[in-house]
């Protein structure tokens, strides 16, 4: 097969990671992999892993982007891919407008992956108008069926995001001297049991709930240290400052450490006693849940959205009611005294993601008759 993936850019993020993971797997399986985007720092890695990158400005949220439709149509006609796989709304609109005027007898099959719980609008509906929609969780599938059923040509197919079990696994250990180096940088962590909340600093990610939890634990346990791992976007720095002020006001600066954005998060999972996912609004998926589960570190999370699906499959013992501070506190004490460990369900592995995606592609290509308009 020849597969062309389309997305706004190749920088950081879950969409970008999914694109590279699939591109790498396509090449390893002997297929041709092309990626169309406006570029980014991951292009070098993509190309080094055997895919071709074709630069095209399909990222701008502007009517001027319509000028890209004809060049994109010419590109598709020239490359003749078997599959067009689109992962974001602006590229989806441009690709759909280019694709629909191609010969239905010979044009590629059109696939979209819905990575989020998009705003309910005609603009977002484009993600449901492909020949087959992939939903990254049951939460996303149900959202599409509830709000975009009239656009769907067939039911969305759930293919969970997958963790690379070569990178995240129960036998993983930090490099020699890693913990000592971390404790030199953050002396408060030395000799403590780490409670880890990973995630960018934004108001609905649950950092405030975590801070209040650490404050309450202080009078019950003297061996724990709360760790907030993640950075704030440029326009959210004020919130990072609010959180640090809250920690100071509560008098727990000695019990809670902000470690910023890290590229070695898997080692933080390894060295932590508990990992938390406390998003207060539904998220489409919970990557931190499956990464922690793959390593074997217990996870506590609210029973809400995509992260709850992952927890139910991998570690149901860690579920607590959304926003319930008492349950959160009791569950933390319970698991700190328990030997319970999560087990990664095979549905959440990268191997399964690749296998199911390739099977979906082949099923579309084996269908008889014309592609649907």
C-alpha positions in Angstrom: 0.0 0.0 0.0 0.9 3.6 -0.4 -0.4 5.7 2.5 -0.5 9.5 2.7 -1.0 11.0 6.1 -1.9 14.7 6.4 -1.7 16.9 9.4 -0.9 20.6 10.1 2.7 20.3 11.3 5.3 18.0 12.7 6.2 19.4 16.0 5.2 17.9 19.4 1.9 16.4 20.5 -0.2 13.3 20.4 -1.3 13.7 16.8 2.3 14.1 15.7 3.4 11.1 17.7 0.7 8.9 16.2 1.6 10.0 12.7 5.3 9.1 13.2 4.4 5.8 14.9 2.2 4.7 12.1 4.6 6.0 9.4 7.5 3.9 10.9 5.3 0.8 11.1 4.2 1.2 7.5 7.8 1.3 6.3 8.8 -1.7 8.5 5.9 -3.6 7.0 7.1 -2.8 3.4 4.5 -0.2 2.6 5.1 3.3 1.2 4.7 6.1 3.7 4.2 9.8 2.8 3.4 12.6 5.2 2.1 16.0 4.1 2.4 18.9 6.5 3.8 22.4 6.8 7.0 21.0 8.4 8.4 21.0 11.8 11.2 19.6 14.0 10.1 16.0 13.6 10.6 16.0 9.9 14.2 14.8 10.2 13.1 11.9 12.4 10.3 11.0 10.0 12.6 10.9 7.0 15.3 9.0 8.9 12.7 6.3 9.6 12.0 5.8 5.9 9.0 8.0 5.1 8.8 10.9 2.6 7.8 14.3 3.8 6.0 16.6 1.3 5.8 20.3 2.6 2.5 22.0 1.9 0.9 24.8 4.0 -2.2 22.9 5.1 -2.2 24.3 8.6 -3.5 27.9 8.4 -7.0 28.6 9.7 -7.8 31.1 7.0 -9.8 31.4 3.8 -6.5 31.9 2.1 -5.8 28.2 2.7 -8.4 27.4 0.0 -5.6 28.2 -2.5 -4.0 25.0 -1.4 -6.8 22.8 -2.6 -5.7 22.6 -6.2 -2.0 22.0 -5.5 -3.1 19.3 -3.1 -5.4 17.7 -5.7 -2.5 17.7 -8.2 -0.3 16.1 -5.5 -2.7 13.3 -4.8 -3.2 12.7 -8.6 0.5 12.6 -9.1 1.4 10.4 -6.1 -1.7 8.1 -6.5 -1.8 6.9 -2.8 -4.1 4.1 -1.9 -5.1 5.7 1.4 -5.5 9.4 2.5 -5.4 9.5 6.3 -6.2 12.9 7.8 -5.8 13.8 11.5 -6.9 17.4 11.9 -9.7 19.7 10.9 -8.0 22.2 8.5 -6.1 19.5 6.6 -9.4 17.5 6.6 -11.3 20.3 4.9 -8.6 20.9 2.3 -8.1 17.2 1.6 -11.9 16.6 1.3 -12.3 19.5 -1.1 -9.4 18.2 -3.2 -10.5 14.5 -3.0 -14.1 14.9 -3.9 -13.4 16.1 -7.4 -11.1 13.2 -8.2 -12.5 10.3 -10.2 -14.5 8.1 -7.8 -13.4 5.0 -9.6 -9.7 5.6 -9.0 -9.3 8.1 -6.1 -7.8 6.9 -2.8 -9.9 5.9 0.1 -10.4 8.7 2.6 -9.9 8.0 6.4 -9.9 10.5 9.3 -8.8 10.0 12.9 -10.8 11.9 15.5 -8.3 12.7 18.1 -10.5 15.0 20.2 -13.9 16.0 21.4 -14.3 18.7 18.9 -16.6 21.8 19.2 -20.0 21.1 17.9 -20.1 23.0 14.6 -20.2 22.5 10.8 -16.4 23.3 10.9 -15.7 20.3 13.1 -18.2 18.0 11.2 -15.6 17.5 8.5 -13.9 14.9 10.7 -17.0 12.8 10.3 -17.3 13.1 6.5 -14.6 10.7 5.5 -15.3 7.2 4.2 -14.2 5.7 7.5 -13.6 7.5 10.8 -11.3 6.2 13.5 -12.1 7.1 17.0 -9.2 7.0 19.5 -11.6 5.8 22.3 -15.2 4.8 23.0 -15.6 8.2 24.5 -14.8 9.9 21.2 -16.9 7.3 19.2 -19.9 8.0 21.4 -19.4 11.8 21.0 -19.3 11.5 17.2 -22.5 9.3 17.2 -24.2 11.8 19.5 -23.3 15.0 17.6 -22.3 14.0 14.0 -24.3 10.9 13.1 -25.8 12.6 10.0 -22.4 13.0 8.5 -21.0 9.5 9.2 -21.0 7.1 6.3 -20.5 4.2 8.6 -20.0 3.8 12.4 -16.7 5.0 13.7 -14.2 2.3 14.4 -12.4 2.5 17.8 -8.7 2.1 17.6 -7.0 3.1 20.8 -3.8 5.0 20.9 -1.0 2.6 21.7 2.1 2.6 23.9 5.4 1.4 22.5 6.1 -1.5 24.8 9.7 -1.5 23.7 10.0 1.9 25.4 7.6 1.5 28.3 7.7 -1.9 30.0 7.8 -3.4 33.5 11.6 -4.1 33.3 12.5 -0.5 32.5 15.0 1.0 34.9 16.5 4.5 34.9 20.1 4.8 33.8 22.8 4.6 36.5 22.9 7.8 38.5 19.6 9.2 37.1 17.8 9.4 40.5 20.9 10.9 42.2 21.0 13.5 39.5 17.3 14.3 40.0 17.7 14.5 43.8 20.6 16.9 43.4 18.4 19.1 41.2 15.4 18.8 43.6 16.7 17.9 47.1 13.2 17.7 48.5 12.7 14.4 46.6 15.5 12.6 48.3 14.4 9.7 50.4 10.7 10.2 49.6 8.0 8.2 47.9 7.0 10.2 44.9 3.3 10.9 44.0 3.4 12.1 40.3 1.0 14.2 38.4 2.1 14.6 34.8 0.5 17.0 32.4 0.7 20.5 31.1 -0.2 23.2 33.5 -3.8 24.3 32.6 -6.8 24.9 34.7 -8.8 21.7 34.1 -5.9 19.2 34.4 -6.4 18.8 38.1 -3.3 20.4 39.6 -5.3 22.2 42.2 -7.0 19.0 43.3 -3.5 17.4 43.6 -2.2 20.3 45.7 -5.1 20.0 48.1 -4.5 16.2 48.3 -0.8 16.7 49.2 -1.8 19.3 51.8 -4.1 16.7 53.4 -1.6 13.9 53.2 1.0 16.0 55.0 -0.6 15.3 58.4 -0.9 11.6 57.8 2.3 10.7 56.0 5.8 12.1 56.3 7.4 9.9 53.6 5.6 11.3 50.5 6.5 14.1 48.0 4.1 15.5 45.5 5.6 16.0 42.1 4.0 18.1 39.3 5.6 17.4 36.0 4.8 19.6 33.0 5.2 23.1 31.7 2.9 25.9 30.9 2.3 27.3 27.5 3.4 30.9 27.0 -0.2 32.2 27.5 -0.7 30.1 30.6 2.3 31.1 32.6 0.1 33.1 34.9 -1.6 29.9 35.9 1.7 28.3 36.8 2.4 31.3 39.0 -1.0 30.9 40.6 -0.3 27.2 41.4 3.0 28.0 43.0 1.5 30.8 45.1 -1.2 28.4 46.2 1.4 25.9 47.4 3.2 28.7 49.3 0.0 29.9 50.9 -0.9 26.4 52.1 2.6 26.0 53.5 3.5 22.8 51.6 6.5 24.1 49.6 8.5 21.4 51.3 6.1 18.7 50.2 5.3 19.6 46.6 7.9 20.0 43.8 7.4 21.5 40.3 9.9 19.8 38.0 8.8 21.5 34.7 8.6 19.8 31.3 10.8 16.7 31.1 11.9 14.5 28.2 12.6 11.6 30.5 9.1 11.1 31.8 9.3 7.2 31.6 11.9 7.2 34.3 9.7 9.4 36.5 7.0 6.8 36.1 9.5 4.1 37.2 10.6 5.9 40.3 7.1 7.1 41.4 4.9 5.1 43.8 1.7 6.5 42.3 0.8 8.4 39.1 -2.3 10.6 38.9 -4.6 11.6 36.0 -7.0 14.2 37.5 -8.5 16.0 34.5 -11.8 17.6 35.6 -13.4 17.5 32.1 -13.6 14.6 29.7 -10.5 14.0 27.7 -10.5 11.9 24.5 -7.7 9.6 25.8 -5.3 9.0 28.7 -1.8 8.4 27.4 -0.3 8.9 30.9 -2.5 6.1 32.1 -1.4 3.5 29.6 2.3 4.6 29.8 2.2 4.1 33.6 0.4 0.8 33.3 2.9 -0.4 30.8 5.7 0.2 33.3 3.6 -1.2 36.2 3.2 1.9 38.4 -0.3 2.2 39.9 -2.5 5.0 38.6 -5.3 7.0 40.3 -7.7 8.8 38.1 -11.2 10.3 37.9 -13.9 8.1 36.4 -14.4 10.4 33.4 -13.7 10.3 29.7 -11.0 8.5 27.8 -8.6 8.1 30.8 -11.3 6.2 32.7 -11.6 3.7 29.8 -7.9 3.0 30.0 -8.1 2.7 33.8 -11.0 0.3 33.7 -9.0 -1.9 31.3 -5.6 -1.7 33.0 -6.2 -0.8 36.7 -9.8 -0.4 37.8 -8.6 -0.3 41.4 -7.4 3.3 40.7 -10.8 4.8 39.7 -12.4 7.5 41.9 -15.4 9.7 41.3 -14.8 12.9 39.4 -13.7 15.7 41.8 -14.3 13.6 45.0 -11.6 14.7 47.3 -12.4 12.2 50.0 -12.2 9.2 47.7 -9.0 10.6 46.2 -7.5 10.8 49.7 -8.6 7.4 50.8 -7.6 5.7 47.5 -4.1 7.2 47.9 -3.7 5.9 51.4 -5.0 2.5 50.3 -2.7 2.1 47.3 0.4 3.4 49.3 -0.1 0.4 51.5 -0.9 -2.1 48.7 1.1 -4.2 46.3 -1.4 -3.9 43.5 0.1 -3.3 40.1 -1.6 -2.4 36.8 -1.3 -4.6 33.7 -1.4 -3.1 30.3 -4.3 -4.4 28.2 -3.2 -5.5 24.7 -5.7 -3.1 23.2 -3.5 -0.2 24.2 -0.3 -1.3 22.6 1.3 0.3 19.5 1.4 -3.2 17.9 -2.4 -3.5 18.2 -2.9 0.1 16.9 -0.8 -0.7 13.8 -2.4 -4.0 13.2 -6.0 -2.7 13.4 -5.2 0.4 11.3 -3.6 -1.7 8.5 -6.6 -4.1 8.6 -8.9 -1.1 8.2 -7.0 0.1 5.2 -7.0 -3.3 3.6 -10.7 -3.7 4.2 -11.5 -0.4 2.5 -9.3 -1.3 -0.5 -11.0 -4.7 -0.8 -14.5 -3.2 -1.0 -16.0 -3.4 -4.4 -17.7 -0.6 -6.2 -17.0 3.1 -6.3 -15.7 5.2 -3.4 -18.5 7.1 -1.8 -18.9 10.7 -2.5 
